[in-house]
């Protein structure tokens, strides 16, 4: 039986770790968590905010995820969207999910991210 989602992984191009750290830590407010040494040699970086954990793995021939995406639950979605927009990130609102306010954005390598707040 599945008990919980441990993490979601997105791909990123080689050499993008600096841009990813700036975005996921400084813009989204996540904390970088250390990768185990055996995995750190592969590159990439891991981030956490509360129970949400994202792994960004380096992939040769990288293509950003334009449809597949993690859905990140936020509090104060209007202020959070303004924070992203103020940092230069595009914010696209979508009212297609009843009972939720949500918007989409992209990380600095083009991966799609969904941000939502129930209610």
Backbone as CSV, one residue per row, in Angstrom:
resi,resn,N_x,N_y,N_z,CA_x,CA_y,CA_z,C_x,C_y,C_z
1,UNK,0.838,-1.169,0.000,0.000,0.000,0.000,0.890,1.241,0.000
2,UNK,0.542,2.238,-0.789,1.276,3.504,-0.828,0.874,4.332,0.379
3,UNK,1.862,4.864,1.079,1.597,5.649,2.280,1.718,7.148,2.042
4,UNK,2.598,7.567,1.128,2.803,8.996,0.878,3.663,9.158,-0.360
5,UNK,3.674,10.346,-0.892,4.595,10.692,-1.973,5.885,11.176,-1.321
6,UNK,6.990,10.521,-1.633,8.265,10.879,-1.030,8.869,12.114,-1.681
7,UNK,8.862,12.169,-3.013,9.408,13.311,-3.739,8.954,13.251,-5.186
8,UNK,9.140,14.352,-5.884,8.942,14.384,-7.335,10.282,14.788,-7.933
9,UNK,10.601,14.224,-9.109,11.852,14.579,-9.764,11.572,15.248,-11.092
10,UNK,12.329,16.310,-11.338,12.327,16.998,-12.619,13.733,16.926,-13.180
11,UNK,13.856,17.026,-14.475,15.164,17.016,-15.117,15.645,18.442,-15.353
12,UNK,16.943,18.559,-15.561,17.561,19.857,-15.837,18.802,19.624,-16.695
13,UNK,19.213,20.639,-17.445,20.400,20.462,-18.295,21.696,20.539,-17.485
14,UNK,22.737,19.926,-17.999,24.036,20.006,-17.332,24.444,21.464,-17.108
15,UNK,25.033,21.730,-15.947,25.530,23.061,-15.630,24.493,24.054,-15.141
16,UNK,23.268,23.611,-14.876,22.195,24.540,-14.488,21.993,24.650,-12.980
17,UNK,22.799,23.981,-12.185,22.575,23.952,-10.735,22.530,25.342,-10.108
18,UNK,23.377,26.257,-10.530,23.368,27.605,-9.957,22.047,28.315,-10.186
19,UNK,21.535,28.242,-11.410,20.233,28.871,-11.708,19.118,28.202,-10.924
20,UNK,19.187,26.881,-10.783,18.163,26.151,-10.032,18.187,26.560,-8.561
21,UNK,19.368,26.653,-7.983,19.473,27.059,-6.570,18.897,28.457,-6.365
22,UNK,19.243,29.374,-7.233,18.723,30.737,-7.105,17.201,30.731,-7.155
23,UNK,16.628,30.015,-8.095,15.179,29.997,-8.258,14.469,29.266,-7.105
24,UNK,14.866,28.025,-6.862,14.139,27.225,-5.869,14.335,27.736,-4.439
25,UNK,15.485,28.309,-4.129,15.736,28.828,-2.780,15.293,30.285,-2.668
26,UNK,15.844,31.154,-3.517,15.591,32.589,-3.372,14.202,33.013,-3.842
27,UNK,13.702,32.414,-4.909,12.395,32.807,-5.441,11.274,32.010,-4.783
28,UNK,11.366,30.676,-4.789,10.283,29.862,-4.228,10.342,29.749,-2.708
29,UNK,11.506,29.995,-2.107,11.614,29.923,-0.649,11.839,28.522,-0.121
30,UNK,12.300,27.607,-0.970,12.595,26.254,-0.523,13.991,26.229,0.096
31,UNK,14.338,25.124,0.728,15.650,24.927,1.332,16.343,23.809,0.560
32,UNK,17.599,24.027,0.214,18.344,22.951,-0.437,18.705,21.905,0.607
33,UNK,18.501,20.646,0.264,18.869,19.547,1.156,20.015,18.775,0.499
34,UNK,20.956,18.279,1.296,22.118,17.605,0.716,21.740,16.283,0.064
35,UNK,22.407,16.015,-1.046,22.255,14.723,-1.703,23.264,13.762,-1.075
36,UNK,22.936,12.487,-1.007,23.933,11.521,-0.539,25.164,11.589,-1.452
37,UNK,26.370,11.412,-0.884,27.596,11.555,-1.679,27.608,10.756,-2.984
38,UNK,27.107,9.546,-2.968,27.113,8.728,-4.193,26.245,9.351,-5.277
39,UNK,25.182,10.055,-4.893,24.298,10.699,-5.861,24.764,12.110,-6.209
40,UNK,25.445,12.767,-5.287,25.912,14.134,-5.525,26.868,14.190,-6.712
41,UNK,27.610,13.125,-6.927,28.562,13.084,-8.036,27.869,13.181,-9.395
42,UNK,26.588,12.895,-9.436,25.820,12.959,-10.689,25.381,14.378,-11.035
43,UNK,25.545,15.310,-10.089,25.062,16.666,-10.304,23.608,16.795,-9.881
44,UNK,23.031,17.951,-10.147,21.654,18.216,-9.751,21.573,18.701,-8.321
45,UNK,20.350,18.926,-7.840,20.151,19.399,-6.479,18.750,19.029,-6.004
46,UNK,18.608,18.965,-4.691,17.346,18.609,-4.045,16.877,19.764,-3.175
47,UNK,15.541,19.938,-3.114,14.957,21.039,-2.349,13.755,20.557,-1.549
48,UNK,13.492,21.252,-0.433,12.357,20.916,0.435,11.687,22.199,0.918
49,UNK,10.362,22.121,1.044,9.559,23.133,1.733,8.460,22.366,2.453
50,UNK,8.528,22.296,3.776,7.578,21.471,4.518,7.728,20.022,4.088
51,UNK,6.621,19.404,3.687,6.648,18.015,3.235,6.938,17.884,1.747
52,UNK,6.955,18.988,1.030,7.193,18.953,-0.421,8.692,18.836,-0.695
53,UNK,9.080,17.808,-1.442,10.478,17.584,-1.799,10.580,17.447,-3.312
54,UNK,11.478,18.230,-3.898,11.731,18.160,-5.336,13.189,17.800,-5.573
55,UNK,13.411,16.842,-6.458,14.759,16.481,-6.895,14.913,16.996,-8.314
56,UNK,15.988,17.715,-8.576,16.310,18.182,-9.923,17.534,17.405,-10.366
57,UNK,17.329,16.507,-11.322,18.406,15.653,-11.794,18.925,16.114,-13.143
58,UNK,20.216,15.992,-13.330,20.852,16.399,-14.578,20.612,15.335,-15.643
59,UNK,20.218,15.803,-16.826,19.909,14.892,-17.925,20.538,15.416,-19.216
60,UNK,21.397,14.611,-19.804,21.939,14.944,-21.126,20.771,14.958,-22.114
61,UNK,20.804,15.843,-23.076,19.700,15.935,-24.039,18.409,16.425,-23.403
62,UNK,18.520,17.178,-22.322,17.377,17.682,-21.560,16.349,18.383,-22.440
63,UNK,15.076,18.093,-22.155,13.926,18.836,-22.687,13.018,19.127,-21.514
64,UNK,12.587,20.373,-21.321,11.753,20.696,-20.160,10.393,20.014,-20.213
65,UNK,9.864,19.708,-19.032,8.523,19.134,-18.913,7.516,20.259,-19.124
66,UNK,6.750,20.203,-20.197,5.778,21.259,-20.506,4.356,20.893,-20.077
67,UNK,4.064,19.599,-19.940,2.743,19.153,-19.501,2.838,18.526,-18.106
68,UNK,3.727,17.538,-17.960,3.920,16.907,-16.654,4.465,17.960,-15.693
69,UNK,4.032,17.905,-14.427,4.451,18.917,-13.472,4.140,18.489,-12.048
70,UNK,4.886,19.007,-11.072,4.471,18.845,-9.683,3.438,19.917,-9.352
71,UNK,2.498,19.574,-8.491,1.526,20.537,-7.975,1.941,20.903,-6.560
72,UNK,2.285,22.153,-6.336,2.774,22.607,-5.040,1.695,23.425,-4.336
73,UNK,1.262,22.946,-3.191,0.227,23.640,-2.427,0.867,24.797,-1.673
74,UNK,0.237,25.971,-1.769,0.757,27.169,-1.112,-0.321,27.800,-0.239
75,UNK,0.115,28.669,0.661,-0.791,29.498,1.451,-0.590,30.928,0.991
76,UNK,-1.667,31.679,0.861,-1.558,33.062,0.403,-1.169,33.130,-1.062
77,UNK,-1.957,32.481,-1.899,-1.576,32.300,-3.302,-1.424,33.616,-4.057
78,UNK,-2.233,34.612,-3.754,-2.110,35.899,-4.446,-0.742,36.530,-4.175
79,UNK,-0.347,36.541,-2.905,0.954,37.108,-2.540,2.086,36.266,-3.121
80,UNK,1.907,34.955,-3.153,2.951,34.086,-3.693,3.118,34.318,-5.196
81,UNK,2.002,34.469,-5.907,2.061,34.765,-7.345,2.755,36.109,-7.577
82,UNK,2.452,37.094,-6.737,3.092,38.407,-6.861,4.596,38.301,-6.602
83,UNK,4.981,37.451,-5.663,6.403,37.223,-5.378,7.118,36.678,-6.613
84,UNK,6.532,35.669,-7.246,7.147,35.082,-8.438,7.219,36.100,-9.564
85,UNK,6.109,36.801,-9.803,6.077,37.800,-10.869,7.106,38.901,-10.604
86,UNK,7.256,39.298,-9.348,8.232,40.317,-8.983,9.673,39.885,-9.222
87,UNK,9.879,38.574,-9.277,11.217,38.026,-9.563,11.392,37.719,-11.043
88,UNK,10.398,38.113,-11.857,10.512,37.928,-13.294,9.932,36.643,-13.835
89,UNK,9.299,35.837,-12.987,8.697,34.581,-13.447,7.299,34.845,-14.012
90,UNK,6.987,34.210,-15.120,5.644,34.319,-15.695,4.649,33.582,-14.790
91,UNK,3.485,34.165,-14.606,2.416,33.565,-13.812,1.177,33.492,-14.691
92,UNK,0.665,32.287,-14.887,-0.524,32.073,-15.713,-1.620,31.463,-14.845
93,UNK,-2.657,32.245,-14.561,-3.764,31.780,-13.721,-4.643,30.808,-14.503
94,UNK,-5.227,29.842,-13.790,-6.106,28.839,-14.397,-7.244,28.560,-13.418
95,UNK,-8.481,28.795,-13.850,-9.631,28.563,-12.970,-10.343,27.256,-13.292
96,UNK,-9.652,26.323,-13.925,-10.272,25.067,-14.359,-10.433,24.001,-13.289
97,UNK,-9.919,24.208,-12.087,-10.036,23.208,-11.025,-10.968,23.740,-9.943
98,UNK,-12.207,23.232,-9.893,-13.170,23.726,-8.903,-12.636,23.578,-7.478
99,UNK,-12.878,24.600,-6.678,-12.489,24.557,-5.279,-11.044,24.954,-5.010
100,UNK,-10.332,25.359,-6.046,-8.922,25.760,-5.878,-8.623,27.018,-6.674
101,UNK,-7.747,27.839,-6.136,-7.112,28.915,-6.904,-5.788,28.333,-7.327
102,UNK,-5.415,28.507,-8.596,-4.131,27.966,-9.024,-3.546,28.761,-10.171
103,UNK,-2.230,28.642,-10.287,-1.528,29.230,-11.412,-0.364,28.333,-11.791
104,UNK,0.123,28.548,-12.997,1.281,27.821,-13.503,2.425,28.802,-13.711
105,UNK,3.621,28.283,-13.597,4.818,29.043,-13.887,5.861,28.050,-14.384
106,UNK,7.052,28.531,-14.682,8.137,27.658,-15.123,9.387,27.970,-14.331
107,UNK,10.175,26.937,-14.077,11.467,27.168,-13.435,12.440,27.720,-14.474
108,UNK,13.663,28.078,-14.101,14.560,28.742,-15.053,15.022,27.876,-16.222
109,UNK,14.766,26.563,-16.168,15.130,25.707,-17.307,13.904,25.292,-18.112
110,UNK,12.731,25.848,-17.758,11.517,25.635,-18.544,10.566,24.564,-18.062
111,UNK,10.830,23.926,-16.914,9.901,22.924,-16.388,8.637,23.598,-15.856
112,UNK,7.491,23.011,-16.169,6.202,23.530,-15.709,5.999,23.221,-14.232
113,UNK,5.498,24.192,-13.486,5.175,24.035,-12.068,3.759,24.567,-11.847
114,UNK,2.982,23.842,-11.053,1.625,24.287,-10.675,1.647,24.665,-9.199
115,UNK,1.029,25.802,-8.887,0.891,26.270,-7.521,-0.602,26.384,-7.241
116,UNK,-1.078,25.779,-6.143,-2.507,25.807,-5.868,-2.800,25.995,-4.391
117,UNK,-3.977,26.574,-4.157,-4.458,26.786,-2.800,-5.937,26.394,-2.768
118,UNK,-6.277,25.338,-2.007,-7.688,24.944,-1.900,-8.519,26.043,-1.253
119,UNK,-9.804,26.021,-1.590,-10.725,26.977,-0.972,-10.878,28.132,-1.840
